[in-house]
Amino acid sequence: MKAMTYKVSWFENTTPQSVFFHSLGHAKFFVQRLQRDKNCQKIFLEETEAQAA
């Protein structure tokens, strides 16, 4: 069984952060929220395929 996972990564001030989502819509919404914060920079959205054992 395969599932898509979306990783949002960013720097808040100088600290790297990341969070995972199972929904592309939720990940995109989170990216939009981060873009409004002037302390958040270098925001990336990565799509990966996860396999369940």
Buried (B, 14 or more C-beta within 10 A) or exposed (E): EEEEBBBBBBBEEEEEEEEEBEEEEEBBEBBEEBEEEEEBEEBEBEEEEEEEE
